[in-house]
Amino acid sequence: MWYGIGADVVLLLHLGFVLFVIGGGLLLVKWRRLVWGHLPAVVWGALVEFAGWICPLTPLENRLRGLAGESAAEADFIGRYLPPLLYPPALTREIQILLGMVVLLVNLALYWWVFFRLSGEKS
């Protein structure tokens, strides 16, 4: 039971990290100092996609699921429905590179908006 809960916690942390990488730039509107945590997260997220690496959280979650004796079919709601959001079945190298570019472009736009456009409006 505890391994299954641990796997779910790791999966939720992983999903939270992915959402932070993609949209965390919006938090900079209120907390600009968050840039020191967000920027390395964006670099890591894009690098993982461009290099075709696997995030270290994925093997950890898989190991915990194995220790819990769970298969994908037996997993609870979180274990069954969230992994396909992180790793779609049709994920290819081309899609990974596209995702890396999307991460960079979305965040470049958010950073430009937060640091240049909003800064100019306050003056």
N, C-alpha and C positions, 0 to 999 in steps of 0.2 A: 504494500500500500504506500509506504513512504517513498519508495523509488518512483512510483507513478506520479505522486504529488510533486516530487522533485523534478521529474521530466516536464510536467505541466508548468512549473515555475520557470524552468529554463526556457521553455518555449515562449511563455509570455514575456520574459525579459528580452528574448531574441526579437520578438515582434515589436516590442516597445523600442528597442534600439533601431530597428529598421525604420519605424515611423519617425523617430527622432532624427535619423540621418536624412530622410526625405523632406520632412516638414518642420524640423526643429528650428530652421531659420526664422520662422514666424514668431518664435518665442523671443527672438532678439529685439523685436519691437519694444517689449517691456523690459527685458533683462539683457542689455547689450554685452555684459561681461560673460554671458553664457557662450559667447563666440569662442572662448578658450577651451571649452569642452566640445562644442559643436563642430568646429572646424576639423579637429583630429578625427572625429567620428565620420565626417563626410569623406575625408581622405581615405580612411580605412574602408568605408563602405564601397567607394568607387574602386579602390585598389583590389578588393576581393572580387568584384565583378570583372574588372579588366584582366586580372591575372587568372581568373577561373578557379580561385581558391575556394575552400570550404571554410565557413566561419567555425571557429573552435567550439561554439555553442552547439552546433549540429551533432558532432560525434558524442558530446556529453549527453545531450538529450537522448540520442539513440542508445547509448550505453545504459542510461537510467531506465529507459523503456524495456530494454532487454532484461535487466536485473529485476524489473517488476513482472516479467513474464508476459508482457503485452505485445501483441502484434498490431499492425495498423488497423485491422478489422475489429480488434477487441478494445482499442483505445477509447477513452471517454470523448466527450464533445471537443475539448481543446485538442487532444491528441489526434483526433480524426480530421477536424476541419481546418485547423490553422496551418499545419505543415504544407498543404497544397498552396496556401497563399505565399509562403516563403520560398518554396521550391515547386513551381508548377511542373506537371508531368512533361510538358512540351519544352522545357527549358533547354536551350541550345547555347553554344558559344556566342553566336550572333546576337541572341536575345540578351545574354549576360552583358555583352559589350554595349548594346543599346541601353540596358538598364543603368550601366555605369555612366553613360553619357547623359541620361535623363537626370540622374542624381546630381551630376555636376552642373547641368544647365538650370535645373530648378533652383539649386542653391546659389548659383551665380546671380540669378534674377532676384532671389530673396535678399541676398547680401547687398546688391546694388540698391534695391528698394529701401532697405533699412538704413544703410549707411550713407547713401548719397541723396536719394530722393527725400526721405524723411528729415535728414539733417538740413537739407536746403529749405524745407518748409518751416523749420523752427527759427530760422534766422530772420 
